Amino acid sequence: MSTRRATIADVARTAGVSPSTASVVFSGKTAVSDATRERVLQAASDLGYTGPDPRAASLRRGRSGIVGVLFQGHLGAAFVDPVVRAMMDGLADAVAPMDAGLLLLRHDADGTTGGASLTNAPIDAAVLVGWTSVIAESLQTLRARGIPVVVVEGDAGPDVPRVILDNREAQRALASHVRSLGHTDVALLTLPTDIRRRPGWLNADGDIGVDVTRHRLEGAREVYPDAPAYAAAGSSIDEGAAAGRAILADPQGRPTAVLAQSDLLAAGVLRAAEELGLRVPDDLSVTGFDGIAVDGLAPFDLTTMVQPAMEKGRAAGEAVVAMLEGNEAPSVCFSSVYREGNTTAPMTR
């Protein structure tokens, strides 16, 4: 029994059309009649032909059709965050017209790459998500390979396009709102401050190695320069609850407001407050950051800053497309929008 793979020529011969006509049925780049399309697809089905070999197409284009996306740490933890999921949707949409797909890569705290390696992954371009010392090392590897790079939420220098958010100004505006309500005893709950993600109170703010965390903290510090800050181990409801318990543990020293650097962390603080019998916002005001939908948050609607996560991903993808087409890819800075909910109120004590 022959195991030869059916070709487009075999399909064309069986369907009674030219090879070029059969080819455009699969590419979709030229219109053909419905009858012709049906005849070609039926012939392909009969012969077990599933479409052109993508490896041959890659060789013709001189590209793999793959864009690498590098995250810090475990991918599972990253995709718990709706912000990351929305950003990835935007990125995938933007590179789709190039017939490109995404390859997810990770870089761990010890500098090792899980799965495919940056040194040999068959990628045309790379999107680096976040900015830490480990991600910076990855940039050097990609540069050595001559691979175009875009950074999301980080600054790799003037020659690397970046897609960022106005993190400092957005957090400053949110802190100003809380201050306008009369709150002076405030605690800050930050995203992880370094690649090791250790939770705990910050003794100083100068050694923060994650750009987003540092910029949001700087924004809050413009309004509350002396507020204590607690670093969470990750952006999740569970980590927010653990941090909230620590922040609210002392009944005599509890703040009247907690400014969290993500909506998921803020949702965790709400859980911790409920466990302690605190009423939000009467006893405690809480703010988030991101503007995502958090399941099970009712009756609360977080006071937060809404960021355009999908648009950030789309901008990163458009930068990739521009570079692969030999065009300049400018950096982009997005703005956040204030959204008032029912988790903040004037200080009553």
Secondary structure by P-SEA (a helix, b strand, c coil): cccccccaaaaaaaacccaaaaaaaaaccccccaaaaaaaaaaaaaaccccccaaaaaaaaccccbbbbbbccccccccccaaaaaaaaaaaaaaccccbbbbbbbbcccccccccccccccccbbbbccccaaaaaaaaaaaaabbbbbbccccccccbbbbbcaaaaaaaaaaaaaaaacccbbbbbbccccccccccccccccccccaaaaaaaaaaaaccccbbbbbbccccaaaaaaaaaaaaccccccccbbbbccaaaaaaaaaaaaaacccccccbbbbbcccccccccccccccccccaaaaaaaaaaaaaaaaaacbbbbbbbbbbbbbbccccccccc
